[in-house]
Amino acid sequence: MSDRQPMKVALVGLGTVGSGVARILLEQSERIRQRTGIGIEIVHAIVRDPSKPRDVSLPKGILATSFDLMEDPRVDVVCELIGGTTTAGDIVRQALNSGKHVVTANKALLCEQGEELFQLAREKGRTICFEAAVAGGVPIIEAVSQSLAANQITSIEAIINGTSNYILTEMLDRNVGYEDAVRKAQDKGYAEADPAMDVDGTDAAQKLTILAQLAFGTRVSLKEFPRQGIEALSLADLRYADDLGFRIKLLAVARLNKGRLELHTQPTLIRSQHPMADVYDAYNMIEIEGDAVGKTWFSGMGAGQMPTASAVVSDLIDLAVGRAQLTFPLLDLWGRRPPLPVLPAEEIERRYYLRFHANDQPGTMAAITNILGKLGISIASCIQHESEIKPTRGQGGGIVPLVIMTHTTTEGQMREADIELARCPCIQPNYLRLPIRG
């Protein structure tokens, strides 16, 4: 790849992100060449169904269906943009074994097979770039692995799922119910037809796993930390939190806690004055704290076609000018430093928001406070809202929403309380518990 010869790319997958990458490379080719001194040329766009309508017009002869075209001697880089893990993993292995560099936006693949694929890339003297796998258009991988390399990173707090953030914004700011907000996210292309991985916290947890491994140089497994999605949140919960001076966000956290790594991804109450409370729609924000730099914030669009495509193209440019080949061997991933012990979830200390639908009858509050008190959980405040619906179990004059804010307690104590509260006949089954930041 000399300064005069363009870098040749095979795109594998021409869906939402792949089409966006093709558009940028075709429409901005001259701008890229002027700024970098080298062109980037698409030689193959490999798809399953070439007859499918697409929102990009490719030059004649580029569209193809055979994965074997990745092995074309002209190809320098393969962009894996099909998603999933099985076929995608095979594609990346085939590309590396054929001597090609790889660019991917596939965070699920990196979480599941990343260690094996990175080892193969190093054995073959090739590079895997993955800026688009975390936070869409926000250049957070470069920031953590390069810009902040002189820092001991002590904390990462992140809103890194644009889909869930869009849904929560729609619900509270536009007075939309959960199901309607999900449909709007799908209509805008932020959510898949099956939005499960976005709304159940899996996507954010996968991204946190990648960031934590880069920042702390230790192996991190999805099984090692609590994960909770936004499916159980109601518009009423968002309003209750807002009335108390908080916004609810799906927050991913990785921090050093007395020599151990604290990890969790959960809907969290964030004070309205904090910058993260104002992150709206499909935007992401990542707060990173380092020993030298202090707290820094990175924000931008975390979902959608063009922000993600922009991150893919940034990786292609890094490969074209040779930066990625220099930095990839130094990436601190999968245990290059001694492993950090993970703080057991039961030992995490926080305040909590508890929302009950309770029978409106004498003794209800006493029953709840007795359960919490026996477990050493101190109540900071309690608000009873107006009666809503008739009870489905127990006796009384209706159902009242109760919101309790606790003082700092442990996750272990709260899990014990969950069990006892579930047995309480005056509490309806849809009890909700969320952590409070700070």
N, C-alpha and C positions, 0 to 999 in steps of 0.2 A: 504494500500500500504506500506508494510514493506520493510526494506532494502533487504530482501531475496526474496520477491515475485515480479515478474515483473508487471509493470503497463500494463493493458490490454486496447487496443484501437480498436474502430470501425471506419473505414474510410468510409465516405459517399461521394461517387464520386471518380472515378478512371480515370479522364481525365489527362490533362497535369500535373497539380500540384499534384493531388492525386497519380498518378503513380510515380512521383518523390519522394514523401514522402514514399511510399512503398519501393522504391529502397533503400533509405537511411536507413530506419529501418531494412531492411533485410540484406543489404550489410555491414552496420556499427554497427550491433547489439553488437558485442563483444567490439568494441571501446567505444560505449556509456555506456555499463555496467562497463567497467574498469574506465571510467572517472567520472561516477556518482554514482556508487555503486548499481545501480538498472537497470534491463533490461526493455525494452519496447517491447511489443508483440502485433502484429496485430491478432485479433481473428475474425474479420469480415471485409470484403470489400464489401460494399453495392453499387450496380450499377443498372442502368435501363436495360442494355443489356449485359448479361454475355458472349455472343458469340462475341462481338466486339473485334478485335485484339488490344492488349495493349503491351507496351514496357517494361513490368515487368512480371516476372514469380512468381506467388504466390504459397505458399504451398497448397496442396489439401485440399478442404473443407472450404476455407476462403471466396471465392467469393459467393455472395448471392444477392438477389433482394428485400428482405423484410425489410422495414424500422423498423419494430417491433423488429428486432434483436438488435437495439440500446438499448432495455430494458433488454437484457441479463444480469443477475446478475454479470457475470464475467467482464463486460465492466466497466472500470473506466472513460474513456474519449471518447467522440465522436468528430471526426474531420469532420466538414462540409466543403466540398470542391466542391460543385456542382455549385456554383454561383447563380445569380438571387436573388430574394427577397421573392417570395411567398412560394415556396416549401422549400427553405432554412430556412425561418423564422419558418415554421412548424416543420422542423427537429430540430432546436435549442430548440424550446419550448418543444418538446417531450423529447429531451435528458435531459433538465434541470428538467422537471417534473418527470423524471425517476431517478433523483439523480446523473446524470453524469456531469462531467466537460465538457466544450466545447472549442475546438480550431477552429478558422475560419480565412480564408484569404479574407473574403467577405466585402469589404469596402462599397459597395452599401447597403448591409443589415444593417451594423452598422449605416450608415447615416439615413436610413429610419426607422429602428425599434430598434436602439441601446438602447435608453432610456428604452423602455419597457422590452427588453431582459435582460439588466443589472439589472433592478429592480427585475425581476423574479429570476435571478441567486442569488441575495443577499437574497431574501426571502427563497430560497431553500438551502442556504449555499453552493452554488456551484460557480465555477469560469469560466469566459469567457476570453480566451487569443486570441490576434489578432495581434501579431507582423507582420505577413505576409500581413496584410491588407494595409500597407503603405510602399512603397519603397523597396519591394522585399527582397533581402538579407541584406539590411542595418538595423541594430538593433536600429531604431530610436524611437520606442515606449518605449523601456527600457530606452533609453537615456533621453527622455523628462520626463517620469514618475518617474524615480529613480535617474539616475546619476546626473541630473541637478535639483533635487528637492529642493536644498538649494538656487537656484537662482530665482529671478524674471525675467522671460523671457520677453524680450522687442520686439524681432523681430524674425520671421522665414521667410526665403526666400529659395525656394526649386524648383529644377528640379525633379519632382516626377512622371513623366510619361515616362518610358523608351521607349515605342513605339514611341511616338512623337519625342523624342530626337534622336532615331535611324533614323527616317524618315528625320529629318532636317540635320543630319550628312551625310546621303547618298546624299541628294540633293546638298549640298554645296561642300563637300570634294570629292565626286565621280561624280559630274556633272550629277546627275540623276534628272529627272522630278518628280513631286509630285506623280502621279499615279504609276509610276514604283517603287518609293521608298516605297509606301504603299505595293505593291505586294511583294517586297523583305522582308519587315517586317513580312508579313503573312507567307512567305516561311520559315522564321527562327523561327516561333512560337511566335514572339513578339506581333503580332496583330491577333485579331480574324477575322473570315470570314467577319463579319460586324465590321469594326474598328471605328464606329462612336463615341463611348464613349471615346476612346483614343484621336482621332484627334479633337473632338469638345470641349475639355477641361473639360468634365464632370468627368472623372476618376481623374484627378489632383485636381479638386475642391472637390470631395468627400474625398480624402486623406487629403487635407488642412483642411477640416472641422474637421476631427478626430484630427489632430495635434493641431489645434487652441483650441479645447475644452480641450485637455490635458494640453496645455501650459498655457492657460489663465483662465481655470476653469469657462467658461461661455458657454451658449448655442449658437451654431452657426448654421444657416440655409443656405442651398445652395441658397435660394432666396435672401439672404441679400447682395450678392456681385457680381460684374461684372465677367462674364466668357466668354472667347473667345478662339476659337481653332486655329489650324494651317491650316485649309482647304484653306483659301484665300491667303496663302503665295505662291509666285512663286520663282523659282530659281533666277530670276532677283532681287527680293527683298533681298534674302540672299546675293547676290553678292554686291548690292548697300551698304548694311549695312557693309559688310566686307571691302569694299573700304574706308568706313568712320571710320574704326577701331572698329567695333562692331560685335558681333555674336547675332543672334536671337535665343532665347530659350523660350520654354513654361514655364513661371515662375509663381509659386504660392507664394503669399505673405500674411502674417498675422503679423501685427505689432501694437504696442501701439502708438497712435498719439494723444497727448494732452488729455489723459484720455479716448479716444475712440479707438475702434478696427478697423483698416484699413484692408480690405480684398479684394483681386482680384487674378484672374488666367487668364493670357493673354500672348501671344507671346510678348516678351520684348527684346529690344536692350540692350545688356550687353557689356561693354567695353572689348576689347580683352585681356587686362592685368588681368582681374579679374579671379580667379580660376574657376568660373562657366562657363566662356566662353570656357574652355577647356574640359568640360564634353561631352563625345562623345558616339556614338552608344547608347546602351540601359542602359548606366550608369545613376545613380541618384546622386544628391548632395543636401544636406540640410545644409544651414547656419543658425545657431541659435546663438542669442546674449542674454547673461544674465548679470545681474548687477554685479555678482562676477566673473564669468568665462570669460567675454568678448565674442569675436566671436569664435565659434567652427564650424568645418566643418565635415560632415559625408558623405562618398561616397562609392558607390558600385553598383553592378548590380541591376537594378530595375525592370527587366522583364526577363522572361524565366523560364523554368521548375525548374531547380535545385536551383537557388538562392531563389526563393519563397518557394520551398520545404524545404530548409535549415531553413528558418525562422519558418515554421510550426513545424519542429522537435525541434527547440530551445524552442518553447512554450511547447511541450510535455515534454522536459527535465525539464523545470521549474516546471511543474506539478508533475513530477516523484519525484523530490527532495524536493518538498513542498514550493518552493519560491513563485510561482504564487498564492497559497492560502493565503499567508501572505500579498502580495502587492495588490491583486485585490480589497479588501474592501476600500483601501485608494485612489484608482484612482479618480482624480479630473475631473469627467465627468458630463455633463448635469446639470450644475448650482448648484454645491455644494457651490460655492461662489456667492456673489451678481453679477447679470448679468452686463456685460459691454455694454454700448451703442455702436452701430456700426456706424462708420463714413459714412455718406451718400456718395455714389460714386461721386456725383457732386462736393464734396469738396476735393477730392483727388488731390494733386498738384504734377505734374511731367512735364518733358519735353516730347515732342512727335516727332515721325518720321511720316511724311506725304508723301505718294507716289501717284502721279496723272499720268494718261495718258491724256494729254491735247492736244487740237488742236494747231498745229504749225502755229499760226497766230498772228498778232499784237493785243495787248490788253489782251492776256491770262494771263500773269503774273500780270498785273495791276488788273485784275478782282479778282484773287486769293488773292493777298496781300491786296486789299481793303476789302474783306470779313473778313480776319483775323484781319486786323487793326481795323475795326469797333467794333470788339468784344474784343479788348484789348490783342490780341495774338501777341506776338513779335517774329519775325523770327530771328533765329540765323545763319542759312546758307541756301542756295538754290543752287541746282545743276541740270542743264538740260542735259539729255543724248541725244544721237543721235536719229533722227527720226526713228520710227519702222514701223507703219502700216498706211493705209489710214483711215481717220476719218469715224465713223459711224453716227455722227451727227455734225452739224455745218459746217463751211466752212474752208478751209485752205489747206496747202500743205502736211498734214500728221499728225501723232500722235507722240508726244514727251513725254518720261517719265520725270517727274519732281520730285525731292526729296527735301523736305523742312524739316529742323530741327528747332523746336521752342525752345524758352526759356521756363522757368517754367510757367505753366498755370494750370488752374483747368480742371478737367474732364467735369464740367458743361459748361465751355466756349467752350470746344472742341465739345461737343454734339450740342451746338447751331451752331457752325461752320459746323458740318456735314450736318445739315439741309440746310444751305445756300449754301454750296458747291454742294450739290446734285441738286440744282436748276440752277446752273451755266451752260449755254449751251456749254461752251468751254471745259468742263471737262467730260471725259468718265465715265461710271457708276462704273467701278471697282476701285474706290478710296480706299486706304488703310491707316489706322491710327494705329500706335503702340506706346506704352509708351517706354520711355528710362529710364533705371535704373540709379539712382544717378544724 
